Amino acid sequence: MCRPDLGIREVAKRLVSLSILCMLIQDAGADMSEAEVLGTTSGRVLGAPQLCGIPPERLQRTARLTFTAIDQIARSEQDRTSADERMRDGLGLGHEDIKSKRTSCEAIRSALGKLEKRLGKRQ
């Protein structure tokens, strides 16, 4: 159901954010651990903002929080290593998402904010 208090821009922004999340979930197979899903998603979200003028300090801080969260939720050293690799691989995918116009900087800013909020709750 559509909320009448939302403007067309807000609805469009939410739809774009939803499509990004769906795209990220597609990449996250059912056999992936929670740490691997976090690594894959975070990498992709953190790779894209480099082309959107988001300050590198913000991205570095969020990356550190992500690696800390991965360390906390990984079930084993192998799981942690796999999640870290998926995050690093995701950085390139996020970069390509922007270059190929599969997503927009506005949608990435929204996804980054959500990731930061999620990671902030883990602390």
C-alpha positions, 0 to 999 in steps of 0.5 A: 500500500502506498503512503499518501504522505510520500512524494513521487521522489521519495517513492522512486528513491525507495523503489531504487533502493529496493531494487539494489537490495534485491540485486544484492540478495540475488548474489547471496545464495542460500548456502552463504553464511551470515558473515558471507552475506554481510561481506558480499552486500557491504563490499558492493555498497562500499564499492559504488560510492567511490564514484559518487563523491562520498568522502573516503573517510566515511567509507573507510570507517564503514569498512572497518565496522564491517570487518569487525562485524564479520569477525564477530559473526563468522562461524570459523576462520574459513568463514571469516576469510571467505566473507572478507574475500567476498567483501573485497570482490564486492568492491569491484562489483559496486564500482561497476554497478555505478559505471554501467548505470545499473544503479544511481548514486542516490540509491547507493547513498541510501543503501550506505546509510542503511548499512551504517545504521545496521552496523551501528546497531551491532556495536 
